[in-house]
Amino acid sequence: MQEVLARLEVSNEDRTGYDRTKFKHWIDADKDGCNTRAEVLKAEAIVAPEQGSKCVLTGGEWYSPYDDRYIDGARGLDIDHLVPLAEAWDSGASVWSAAEREAYANDLGDDRALIAVSAASNRSKADQDPSTWLPPAAGYRCQYATDWIADKTRWNLSIDATEEAALTGELSRCPNVPITVTTAR
């Protein structure tokens, strides 16, 4: 994992011009009636929800690894962009086309990109990177750091120096596991 981290470009971040609406998200890419949010919920459920008309999900159970909690019903969940949209903007997405930003915001091609987590943990994270936020569940931090690096690599996004230092520090406490990444751009 350290080798993959070392290959990421380190550069200053810039939030100039960022607006969340520049990342069209929760689309129905495959036209099956379920948007990206619902697709993630269905894929990550540990007890499958009932799917009703217009892909309304009822019941079901999920595990939120950020805070090591089980959650009944989809209402208590947010779908987290592992690397937040604002962080992606800061790290290179500002120069992407609208179509590339939409693809990023709805990335179902890598299970690490979007994750169902408790609404509380997602909102505490907001748009922070690992230099200022790590999952409260310490047992998930190695996975989180590894997935962060994989997602940044997948989308050819840069990291800043404080992010690099935080990831390096976190990885020093983790097994050096190999990762496979299919690049998206």
Residue pairs with C-beta under 8 A, 6 or more apart in sequence:
1 145
1 146
1 149
1 171
1 174
1 176
1 177
1 178
1 179
2 168
2 171
2 176
4 149
4 150
4 153
4 179
4 181
5 149
5 164
5 167
5 168
5 171
7 153
8 149
8 152
8 153
8 157
8 158
8 159
8 164
9 158
9 159
10 158
10 159
10 160
10 161
10 164
11 158
11 159
11 160
12 160
13 87
13 90
13 91
13 158
13 160
14 90
14 94
15 86
15 89
15 90
16 94
17 89
17 94
18 86
18 89
18 90
18 94
20 85
20 86
22 89
22 98
22 101
23 85
23 88
23 89
23 93
23 101
23 102
23 104
23 105
24 98
24 101
24 102
24 105
24 106
25 36
25 85
25 102
25 105
25 106
26 35
26 36
26 37
26 106
27 35
27 36
27 102
27 106
28 34
28 35
28 36
29 36
29 106
29 108
32 55
33 54
33 55
34 42
34 51
34 55
35 55
36 79
36 105
36 106
36 108
36 114
37 79
38 55
38 57
39 108
40 79
40 108
40 114
40 115
40 116
41 49
41 57
41 60
41 62
41 74
41 77
41 79
41 116
42 48
42 49
42 51
42 57
43 111
44 62
44 63
44 115
44 116
45 60
45 61
45 62
46 61
46 62
46 63
46 70
47 59
47 60
47 61
48 60
49 57
49 58
49 59
49 60
49 73
49 74
50 57
50 58
50 59
50 60
51 57
52 58
57 74
58 73
58 74
59 72
59 73
60 72
60 73
60 74
61 70
61 71
61 72
62 70
62 71
62 74
62 77
62 116
63 69
63 70
63 71
64 70
64 71
64 77
64 116
64 117
64 118
64 121
65 115
65 117
65 135
65 137
65 140
65 143
65 144
66 80
66 117
66 118
66 121
66 122
66 125
66 135
66 136
66 137
66 140
66 144
67 117
67 118
67 120
67 121
67 135
67 136
67 137
68 136
68 137
68 139
68 140
69 118
71 77
71 118
76 118
76 119
77 116
77 117
77 118
77 119
78 116
78 117
78 118
78 119
78 122
78 123
79 114
79 115
79 116
79 117
80 114
80 115
80 116
80 117
80 122
80 125
81 88
81 105
81 113
81 114
82 112
82 113
82 114
82 115
82 144
82 147
82 148
82 151
83 91
83 113
83 129
83 148
83 151
83 152
83 155
83 157
84 125
84 126
84 127
84 128
84 129
85 93
85 104
85 105
85 127
86 127
87 127
87 128
87 129
88 101
88 104
88 155
88 157
90 160
91 152
91 157
91 158
91 159
91 160
92 155
92 156
92 157
92 158
93 100
93 101
93 104
93 155
93 157
96 104
96 185
100 185
103 184
104 113
104 155
104 184
107 113
107 114
107 154
107 184
108 114
109 182
109 184
110 150
110 151
110 154
110 181
110 182
110 184
112 147
112 150
112 151
112 154
113 151
113 154
121 135
121 136
124 133
124 136
125 133
126 133
129 148
129 159
129 160
129 162
129 163
129 166
130 144
130 145
130 148
130 163
130 166
130 167
130 170
131 160
131 162
131 163
131 165
131 166
134 141
134 144
134 145
134 166
134 170
135 141
135 144
141 170
141 173
141 174
142 170
142 171
142 173
142 174
142 175
145 167
145 170
145 171
145 174
146 171
146 174
146 177
146 179
148 167
149 167
149 179
150 179
150 181
151 157
152 158
152 159
153 181
153 183
154 181
154 182
154 183
154 184
155 183
155 184
155 185
156 183
156 185
159 167
